[in-house]
Amino acid sequence: MGLVTDQLRRLAYRAQFYLDVPSLIQLLKFRQKRQLYYQDLWRQAARNIGANFHDRDFGYAGISRDGRTTMVKQSSVMLDDHLTLDLMGNKALVYSLMEEIGYSVPKHQRFTMANFAECEAFYRALGGPVVVKPTSGTGGGRGVTTGITTLRALRKAARLAASFDDQLLVEEQLDGHSYRLLYLNGEFIDAVRRDPPVITGDGRRTIRQLVKIENTNRLGRDPVTALSPLKIDRDCQNKLREIGLRPGSRLEAGQTIELKRAINENDRERNHPIGAKVHRETIAAGARLVQALGVDFAGLDVICKDILKPLGASNGLISEINTTPGIHHHYLVADTGKSVPIAELVLEHIFNSGRGVMKLGANIRRLRESNKQAHRAEAAVA
């Protein structure tokens, strides 16, 4: 019965989403914008390393150099195998693996809607704000609710998360800033501080109206400032409630507020390159982790109070391991002069190592030569 209920919950959530035609149209526009952005990013990166770029069907693109071809699709590249991607996408399993090799992880509890009492008991015992998220099957903050401080909000967050996955996580909410540390082939290559999205009032419009205007502007801005729309979801409502506001509230002219804790919907002005500031022990800890887990291309999410100091119980922890990390976070930054050419580094690694490549060009040449020899043999027989 519980499985049937979970499936019905997911169907109800999807039906609600697809019936919201304006939001669906907007999402499709952002998906198209993201696709075009990544096409341009990879095309330029290919040109910069002396490779050829060619569009493929179904959103893929091929990049070729010296008889080797690699395929890309937005932020996805041909490095880590499917099973590794699947494993790293399971947050509960990743926490277990991290603990096995000696890494501290946020206090957490696995649960399902059928045993929600375990989630409630964890929340009561912790005595502080918590985060609820699906264990797997999502990305970009979908299904995640932060800033949960009441049992009512806890139940709502659990129902939302269960619309994505029947296996759920509740965990302590860590204090500090959000950082993305990027590793390639076990080596640290960049880091950005990702601040929550903000909205600024004009004295006339409501927060909901301001969000709508911002999303329209994001779709029309060139150069690109963001690849995702702002959403007034439960995470946003929890954050607004903390500061005594609602989506229908009006902000004073010039008044700026953080709209939510989740940072996946921020824009370039809220992303800051900080690679040189990350403490060497934190960099080393991240490198050991990705090497131990066998992940070639990974973005580690770190929540900490002071990135200049080592991680630890009083400062912060590695909270998540992202495979196929969004490399646009390292390009859409406030100070573009400090951005690192991630796409070029990835392509050079692929072509130089021979990992994640197809030898399409060499095979075509061999096939053509074989056909020529066959034709000559047939002519000689004739």
C-alpha positions in Angstrom: 0.0 0.0 0.0 2.9 2.4 0.8 4.4 1.9 -2.6 1.1 2.6 -4.3 0.7 5.8 -2.2 4.2 6.9 -3.1 3.5 6.4 -6.8 0.2 8.3 -6.6 2.0 11.1 -4.9 4.6 11.4 -7.6 1.8 11.2 -10.3 -0.1 14.0 -8.5 3.0 16.2 -8.3 3.7 15.7 -12.0 0.1 16.3 -13.0 0.1 19.6 -11.0 3.4 20.6 -12.7 2.2 19.8 -16.3 -1.2 21.6 -15.7 0.7 24.8 -14.8 1.1 25.8 -18.5 2.8 29.1 -18.0 5.5 27.6 -15.7 5.9 24.7 -18.1 6.5 27.0 -21.0 8.9 29.1 -19.0 10.9 25.9 -18.0 11.1 24.8 -21.6 12.5 28.2 -22.6 15.1 28.0 -19.9 16.0 24.5 -21.1 16.5 25.8 -24.6 18.6 28.7 -23.3 20.8 26.2 -21.3 21.2 24.0 -24.4 22.3 27.0 -26.5 24.6 28.3 -23.8 26.5 25.0 -23.5 26.7 24.6 -27.3 28.4 28.0 -27.5 30.6 27.1 -24.5 31.9 23.8 -26.0 32.2 25.3 -29.5 34.5 28.0 -28.1 36.4 25.6 -25.9 37.0 23.3 -28.9 38.3 26.2 -31.0 40.6 27.3 -28.2 42.3 23.9 -28.0 42.5 23.3 -31.8 39.6 20.8 -32.0 36.6 20.6 -34.3 33.1 21.0 -33.0 30.1 19.5 -34.7 26.4 19.3 -33.6 24.8 16.0 -33.2 21.1 15.0 -32.9 19.2 14.8 -29.6 21.2 17.6 -27.9 24.7 16.0 -28.2 27.8 17.5 -29.7 31.0 15.9 -30.9 34.4 17.4 -30.4 37.3 15.9 -32.4 41.1 16.2 -32.5 43.9 14.0 -33.8 41.5 11.2 -34.8 39.8 11.1 -31.4 36.2 12.2 -30.7 34.4 12.8 -27.5 30.7 13.5 -27.0 29.3 16.1 -24.7 25.7 17.0 -23.7 25.4 20.2 -21.7 27.6 19.6 -18.6 27.8 15.8 -19.2 31.1 14.4 -20.5 32.4 10.9 -21.3 34.6 10.3 -18.2 32.9 8.6 -15.3 31.0 5.3 -16.1 27.3 5.0 -15.6 27.5 2.9 -12.4 29.8 5.6 -10.8 27.3 8.3 -11.8 24.4 6.2 -10.3 26.2 5.5 -7.1 27.3 9.1 -6.5 23.7 10.2 -7.2 22.5 8.3 -4.1 23.1 10.7 -1.2 22.5 8.2 1.5 25.0 5.7 0.0 27.6 8.5 -0.5 27.3 9.4 3.2 27.9 5.8 4.1 30.9 5.5 1.8 32.4 8.7 3.1 32.1 7.5 6.7 33.7 4.2 5.8 36.9 6.1 4.7 36.9 8.4 7.7 35.0 11.6 6.5 32.6 13.4 8.7 29.1 13.9 7.2 26.0 15.8 8.3 23.9 14.2 10.9 21.1 12.5 9.0 18.4 9.9 9.0 17.0 7.8 6.1 13.2 7.4 6.1 10.1 6.9 3.9 6.7 8.3 4.2 5.6 4.9 5.6 8.0 5.4 8.6 7.8 9.1 8.9 7.9 8.8 12.7 11.7 8.2 12.3 12.1 11.5 10.5 10.0 13.2 13.2 12.1 11.6 16.0 15.3 12.8 14.3 14.0 16.3 14.0 12.9 16.4 17.7 16.2 15.0 18.9 18.3 17.5 16.8 16.4 20.5 18.1 17.4 22.7 15.2 16.6 23.5 11.6 16.8 20.6 9.2 16.9 19.8 5.4 14.7 17.2 3.7 15.7 15.8 0.3 15.1 12.9 -2.0 17.8 10.3 -1.6 18.4 10.0 -5.4 16.9 10.8 -8.8 17.1 14.6 -8.7 19.6 17.4 -9.2 19.7 21.1 -9.1 18.0 21.3 -5.8 14.7 19.7 -7.0 12.7 18.3 -4.2 15.0 19.8 -1.5 13.6 22.0 1.3 15.8 23.8 3.7 15.1 25.9 6.8 12.5 23.5 8.3 11.7 24.5 11.8 8.2 23.2 12.4 6.6 19.7 12.2 4.0 21.0 9.7 6.8 22.3 7.5 8.6 18.9 8.0 5.6 17.0 6.7 5.2 19.3 3.7 8.8 19.0 2.8 8.7 15.2 3.1 5.7 15.0 0.8 7.4 17.2 -1.7 10.6 15.0 -1.6 8.6 11.9 -1.9 7.2 13.1 -5.2 10.7 12.5 -6.6 11.8 9.4 -4.7 10.3 7.1 -2.1 13.6 6.9 -0.2 14.2 10.2 1.7 16.8 11.9 3.9 16.4 14.4 6.7 19.6 16.0 7.9 21.0 18.8 10.0 21.2 22.2 8.3 24.8 23.3 8.4 25.7 26.9 9.0 28.0 28.8 6.6 28.5 29.7 3.0 28.1 27.3 0.1 31.1 26.4 -2.0 31.7 24.3 -5.1 35.1 22.7 -5.3 35.9 21.2 -8.7 38.3 18.2 -9.3 39.5 16.6 -12.5 41.5 13.4 -12.5 42.0 13.8 -8.7 43.4 17.3 -9.0 41.7 20.5 -7.7 41.1 22.9 -10.6 38.7 25.6 -9.3 36.3 26.8 -6.6 33.4 29.2 -6.4 31.4 30.6 -3.5 27.7 30.4 -4.4 25.5 32.8 -2.6 21.7 32.5 -2.4 19.6 34.3 -4.9 18.3 37.8 -3.9 15.5 40.0 -5.0 15.3 43.8 -4.8 12.1 45.8 -4.2 10.7 48.8 -6.1 8.1 49.9 -3.5 5.2 48.8 -5.8 5.4 45.2 -6.8 5.0 42.1 -4.6 7.8 39.5 -4.3 5.8 37.2 -6.6 5.6 39.9 -9.2 9.3 40.7 -8.8 10.2 37.1 -9.3 8.2 36.9 -12.5 9.9 40.0 -13.9 13.3 38.6 -13.0 12.6 35.4 -14.8 11.5 37.3 -17.9 14.7 39.3 -17.7 16.9 36.2 -17.3 15.5 34.8 -20.5 16.2 37.9 -22.4 19.5 39.0 -21.1 22.6 38.8 -23.3 25.2 37.9 -22.1 23.6 35.2 -20.1 23.2 35.8 -16.3 21.4 32.6 -15.2 20.3 29.3 -16.6 17.4 28.5 -14.2 14.3 30.3 -13.2 13.6 31.6 -9.7 10.8 29.5 -8.1 8.6 30.4 -5.2 8.7 26.9 -3.6 8.7 25.6 -0.1 12.3 26.5 0.4 11.5 30.1 -0.6 8.4 30.2 1.6 10.3 29.0 4.6 13.0 31.7 4.1 10.4 34.4 3.7 8.5 33.3 6.8 11.7 33.6 8.8 11.9 37.3 8.0 8.2 38.0 8.4 7.3 38.1 4.7 5.1 36.2 2.2 5.2 36.0 -1.6 2.4 38.6 -1.7 4.5 41.1 0.4 5.8 44.3 -1.1 9.4 45.3 -0.6 10.5 48.9 -0.1 12.3 50.5 -3.0 15.9 49.4 -2.9 15.2 46.7 -0.2 17.2 43.5 -1.0 16.4 40.2 0.6 17.7 36.6 0.2 14.9 34.8 -1.5 15.8 31.2 -0.4 18.7 29.2 1.0 19.1 26.9 -2.0 21.7 28.4 -4.3 21.0 26.5 -7.5 18.7 29.4 -8.8 21.2 32.2 -8.3 22.7 34.4 -11.0 26.3 35.3 -12.0 26.4 38.2 -9.6 26.1 35.7 -6.7 28.9 33.4 -7.8 32.5 34.4 -6.8 35.7 32.6 -7.9 37.7 31.8 -4.7 40.1 29.1 -5.8 43.2 30.8 -4.3 41.4 31.2 -0.9 40.6 27.5 -0.2 42.7 26.1 2.6 45.2 23.6 1.4 44.0 21.0 3.8 40.5 21.3 2.4 41.8 20.9 -1.1 43.8 17.9 -0.1 40.8 16.3 1.7 38.7 16.7 -1.4 41.4 15.2 -3.6 41.7 12.2 -1.3 37.9 11.7 -1.3 37.4 11.7 -5.1 40.4 9.5 -5.6 39.2 7.0 -3.0 35.7 6.9 -4.6 37.2 6.6 -8.1 35.4 9.7 -9.5 37.3 11.4 -12.4 35.2 14.6 -12.7 33.5 15.8 -9.5 32.1 18.9 -7.9 32.2 18.8 -4.1 29.6 20.9 -2.3 31.1 22.3 0.9 29.2 24.2 3.6 31.5 26.1 5.9 31.9 29.3 7.9 35.4 30.1 6.8 37.0 28.7 3.7 40.4 30.0 4.8 40.4 27.4 7.6 40.4 23.6 7.5 37.0 21.8 7.5 35.9 20.3 10.8 32.9 20.0 13.1 33.1 23.7 14.1 33.7 25.0 10.7 32.0 22.9 8.0 31.8 19.7 6.0 31.7 18.3 2.5 27.9 17.9 2.0 27.6 16.4 -1.4 29.5 14.9 -4.3 28.3 15.9 -7.8 29.2 14.0 -10.9 28.6 15.7 -14.2 29.0 19.0 -12.3 27.5 22.1 -13.9 30.6 23.9 -15.3 28.5 27.0 -16.0 28.9 27.8 -12.3 32.5 28.5 -13.0 31.8 30.8 -16.0 28.7 32.7 -14.8 30.6 34.6 -12.1 30.7 38.2 -10.9 34.4 38.6 -11.7 34.8 37.1 -15.1 38.5 38.0 -15.1 39.1 35.3 -12.4 37.1 32.5 -14.2 39.0 29.3 -15.0 38.6 27.7 -18.5 37.1 24.5 -17.2 35.8 23.2 -20.5 39.2 23.5 -22.1 40.8 21.7 -19.2 38.3 18.9 -19.4 38.8 18.5 -23.2 42.6 18.5 -22.9 42.4 15.8 -20.2 40.1 13.7 -22.4 42.2 14.0 -25.5 45.6 13.6 -23.8 44.6 10.7 -21.6 42.5 8.9 -24.2 39.7 8.4 -21.7 36.2 9.1 -22.8 37.0 9.1 -26.5 35.8 7.4 -29.6 38.2 6.8 -32.5 35.6 7.6 -35.2 38.0 9.4 -37.5 40.6 6.5 -37.5 37.8 3.9 -38.0 36.4 5.9 -41.0 39.8 6.1 -42.6 40.4 2.4 -42.1 36.9 1.6 -43.6 37.6 3.8 -46.6 40.9 2.1 -47.2 39.4 -1.3 -46.8 36.7 -0.4 -49.4 39.3 0.9 -51.8 41.3 -2.4 -51.5 38.1 -4.4 -52.0 37.2 -2.4 -55.2 40.8 -2.9 -56.5 40.5 -6.6 -55.9 37.2 -6.8 -57.7 38.6 -4.8 -60.6 41.5 -7.2 -60.9 39.3 -10.2 -60.9 37.1 -8.7 -63.6 
